[in-house]
């Protein structure tokens, strides 16, 4: 009898308390499907759509009736993960360390000191992702959020030419936005769905993820709010990675931990929030000349290890 009374909703506009304007706001904020709305937080939905919390709760509950929410067997998860792809880095050693390259449906974080090669890998991936799959790419574009004013189209041209690719075509497939502060960075990501769908985006690069959060929230008193916003931001990244089967590559700043008296005191910014959410975590440091040493610090399925690669005029290589 209960099934007979179940109401069918065709679009977001049909949900209780949701009209055309509210539905557009929800789509722009990444809640364009019943599945994403059903698993959302009422307060976040209310803020994103400009609606009351109670109305958001009703819309969420109605969305839940349209999707299957619950457990699934591991073989279904395994089948879904067969669709995962990887972007080559141009370094066999680095590819091997990452299990074949930078993985889709995941967040790959690289942290290290200034001029260690973090941004250079981001540039290389933005070029490589445009290659066909048989050449280590995904045949797609890049969404590049620049928080430190370090994006250089001249470098992209240099890398494209080194790879035998048309520089103009490569540049047109990289969609760049300069974030002015942490709130702007959050908004850029929340409204990225339409750009991703229209331009076949297969890679999101944020260089760097934590820069604005570090600058906007100073002192211990602001730490809680900073971590809360950063947590929401990183969760949005993971949602986009899974929804569109794209790769996410983020760079992270570091600081010296005064509590470490022996060994390398280099510690990434972002605390446990970023440590838990990054699927693959790499620490990179400079060696002699153009050589760099990357260490896989954390991964759910790969062993810890190191890879030596170089950053030269032609990009990343062994």
C-alpha positions in Angstrom: 0.0 0.0 0.0 2.9 2.3 0.8 4.3 1.8 -2.7 1.0 2.9 -4.2 1.2 6.2 -2.4 4.8 6.8 -3.4 5.0 10.0 -5.4 7.1 10.3 -8.5 9.2 13.4 -9.1 10.5 13.9 -12.6 12.7 16.9 -12.0 14.0 19.0 -9.1 11.3 21.5 -9.8 8.7 18.9 -8.8 10.1 18.5 -5.3 8.2 20.2 -2.4 9.4 23.7 -1.7 11.5 23.8 -4.9 10.6 26.0 -7.8 12.4 26.9 -11.0 14.7 29.5 -9.5 15.6 27.3 -6.5 16.2 24.3 -8.8 18.6 26.3 -10.9 20.5 27.4 -7.7 20.7 23.7 -6.6 22.1 22.7 -10.0 24.6 25.5 -9.9 25.7 24.3 -6.5 26.3 20.7 -7.5 22.9 19.3 -6.5 21.6 18.7 -10.0 20.5 15.1 -9.4 18.2 13.4 -6.9 21.1 11.2 -5.7 23.3 14.2 -4.8 20.5 16.0 -3.1 19.3 12.9 -1.1 22.7 12.6 0.5 23.2 16.3 1.2 23.2 18.2 4.5 20.0 20.3 5.0 21.9 23.4 6.2 24.3 23.3 3.2 21.3 22.9 0.8 19.5 25.7 2.4 22.5 28.0 2.1 23.2 27.0 -1.5 19.6 27.4 -2.7 18.5 30.4 -0.5 15.7 28.4 1.1 14.7 27.6 4.7 16.2 24.6 6.5 12.8 22.9 7.0 12.1 23.3 3.2 15.5 21.9 2.5 14.8 18.9 4.7 11.5 18.2 2.9 13.2 18.4 -0.5 15.9 16.0 0.7 13.4 13.5 2.1 11.5 13.6 -1.2 14.7 13.0 -3.1 15.4 9.9 -1.1 12.3 8.3 -2.4 13.7 8.5 -5.9 17.0 6.8 -5.3 18.4 3.6 -3.7 20.2 4.5 -0.6 21.9 1.7 1.4 24.5 -1.0 1.2 25.8 -2.7 -1.9 28.0 -5.7 -2.3 31.7 -5.4 -2.9 31.5 -6.9 -6.4 29.3 -3.9 -7.5 31.9 -1.5 -6.1 34.6 -3.5 -7.9 32.7 -3.3 -11.2 32.3 0.4 -10.9 36.0 0.9 -10.2 36.8 -0.8 -13.5 35.8 2.6 -15.1 38.7 4.3 -13.4 41.4 5.7 -15.7 44.8 7.3 -15.1 46.7 10.3 -16.5 50.4 9.7 -17.3 52.9 12.0 -15.8 55.7 11.5 -18.4 57.8 9.8 -15.7 57.7 6.0 -15.6 59.0 6.0 -12.1 56.3 8.4 -10.9 53.6 6.5 -12.8 54.7 3.3 -11.1 54.7 4.9 -7.7 51.1 6.0 -8.3 50.0 2.7 -9.7 49.9 3.8 -13.3 49.4 7.6 -13.1 47.0 10.1 -11.5 43.8 8.3 -10.9 40.2 9.4 -11.7 37.5 9.4 -8.9 40.3 10.3 -6.5 42.1 13.2 -5.0 45.9 13.2 -5.5 47.7 15.7 -3.3 51.4 16.8 -3.6 53.0 18.9 -0.9 56.5 20.3 -0.6 58.5 23.4 -0.3 58.7 26.3 -2.7 60.0 25.4 -6.2 59.9 21.7 -5.5 57.9 20.9 -8.7 54.3 20.8 -7.4 52.9 23.3 -9.9 55.0 21.8 -12.7 53.3 18.5 -12.3 49.9 20.3 -12.4 50.9 22.0 -15.7 52.1 18.6 -17.1 48.9 16.9 -16.2 46.8 19.7 -17.8 48.6 19.0 -21.1 48.7 15.2 -20.8 45.0 14.7 -20.0 44.2 16.0 -23.5 46.1 13.1 -25.1 44.1 10.0 -26.2 43.8 7.2 -23.7 46.3 5.0 -25.6 48.9 7.8 -25.1 48.3 8.1 -21.3 45.6 10.8 -21.5 41.8 10.9 -21.2 41.0 13.0 -24.2 39.5 15.7 -22.1 40.0 19.2 -20.7 41.2 20.7 -17.5 39.6 23.0 -14.9 42.5 25.0 -13.3 41.9 27.0 -10.1 44.9 29.3 -9.5 45.1 30.6 -5.9 48.7 31.9 -6.0 48.9 33.6 -9.4 51.3 31.0 -10.6 49.5 29.8 -13.7 51.6 30.5 -16.8 50.2 29.9 -20.3 53.7 30.3 -21.6 54.7 27.1 -19.7 51.7 25.3 -21.2 52.8 26.2 -24.7 56.3 25.0 -23.9 55.1 21.6 -22.6 52.6 21.2 -25.5 55.3 21.8 -28.1 57.6 19.3 -26.2 54.9 16.7 -26.5 54.2 17.4 -30.2 50.8 18.9 -29.5 49.2 22.0 -31.0 49.7 24.8 -28.3 46.6 26.8 -29.3 44.3 23.7 -29.1 45.9 22.7 -25.7 45.4 26.2 -24.3 41.7 26.3 -25.3 41.1 23.1 -23.4 42.3 24.5 -20.1 39.7 26.6 -18.3 41.4 28.8 -15.7 40.0 30.8 -12.8 42.0 33.0 -10.4 40.5 32.7 -6.9 40.7 35.9 -4.8 40.1 34.3 -1.4 38.8 31.1 0.2 35.1 31.9 -0.3 35.7 32.7 -4.0 37.5 29.4 -4.3 34.6 27.5 -2.8 32.1 29.3 -5.1 34.2 28.5 -8.2 34.1 24.8 -7.4 30.4 24.8 -6.4 29.5 26.3 -9.8 31.8 24.2 -11.8 29.3 21.5 -12.8 28.1 23.2 -16.0 31.7 23.9 -17.2 32.6 20.3 -16.5 29.7 18.9 -18.5 30.0 21.4 -21.5 33.8 21.0 -21.9 34.4 17.3 -21.2 36.6 18.2 -18.2 38.6 15.2 -17.0 41.0 16.9 -14.6 40.7 19.5 -11.8 43.8 21.2 -10.7 43.9 23.5 -7.6 47.2 25.2 -7.1 47.3 25.6 -4.2 44.4 24.2 -2.2 45.2 25.7 1.2 46.8 29.0 0.4 43.7 31.2 0.8 42.4 29.2 3.8 45.8 29.7 5.5 45.7 33.5 4.8 42.0 34.1 5.6 41.8 32.3 8.9 44.6 33.5 11.2 45.2 32.4 14.8 43.9 29.5 16.9 40.5 31.1 17.3 39.7 30.8 13.6 41.1 27.3 13.2 37.8 25.5 13.8 36.0 27.6 11.1 38.9 27.2 8.7 38.9 23.4 9.0 35.1 23.2 8.7 35.2 25.1 5.4 38.2 23.2 4.1 36.4 20.0 4.9 33.3 21.0 3.0 35.5 22.1 0.1 37.5 18.9 -0.2 34.3 16.8 0.1 32.9 18.8 -2.9 36.1 17.9 -4.8 35.6 14.2 -4.1 31.9 14.4 -5.2 32.9 15.9 -8.5 35.6 13.3 -9.0 33.1 10.5 -8.5 30.2 12.0 -10.4 32.1 12.9 -13.5 34.9 10.2 -13.3 37.6 12.8 -13.4 41.0 13.2 -11.7 41.7 15.8 -9.0 45.2 17.0 -8.4 45.9 19.6 -5.7 49.1 21.1 -4.4 49.6 22.0 -0.7 51.8 24.3 1.2 54.0 23.2 4.1 55.4 24.4 7.4 58.2 23.3 9.8 56.8 21.5 12.8 58.8 22.7 15.8 57.9 19.5 17.7 60.0 17.4 15.4 63.6 17.5 16.7 65.1 14.8 14.5 64.4 14.1 10.9 62.5 16.2 8.3 60.2 18.7 10.1 58.3 19.5 6.9 54.5 19.2 7.6 51.7 19.8 5.2 49.0 22.4 5.9 45.4 21.3 6.4 45.7 19.0 9.3 43.6 15.8 9.6 40.9 17.1 7.2 43.2 17.0 4.2 45.1 14.0 5.4 42.0 11.9 5.6 40.4 13.1 2.3 43.4 12.9 0.0 43.4 9.5 -1.6 47.0 9.6 -2.7 49.4 11.9 -0.8 52.9 12.7 -2.2 55.7 14.6 -0.5 58.2 16.0 -3.0 61.6 17.5 -2.3 64.4 18.9 -4.4 67.6 17.0 -5.0 70.6 17.9 -7.2 69.9 20.1 -10.2 66.6 19.2 -11.9 66.1 16.0 -9.9 63.1 15.7 -7.6 62.3 12.9 -5.1 58.6 12.1 -4.6 57.5 9.9 -1.7 54.1 8.2 -1.5 53.1 9.0 2.1 49.6 7.7 2.0 47.4 5.5 -0.2 44.5 3.0 0.4 46.0 0.3 -1.8 49.6 1.1 -2.8 52.8 0.5 -0.8 54.9 3.4 0.4 57.8 4.2 -1.8 59.9 6.8 -3.6 60.4 7.9 -7.2 63.1 10.0 -8.7 62.1 12.3 -11.6 63.3 15.5 -13.2 61.7 18.9 -13.9 63.2 20.4 -17.0 62.4 22.8 -19.9 60.5 20.0 -21.6 58.5 19.1 -18.4 58.4 16.1 -16.2 60.6 13.1 -17.1 62.7 10.4 -15.7 
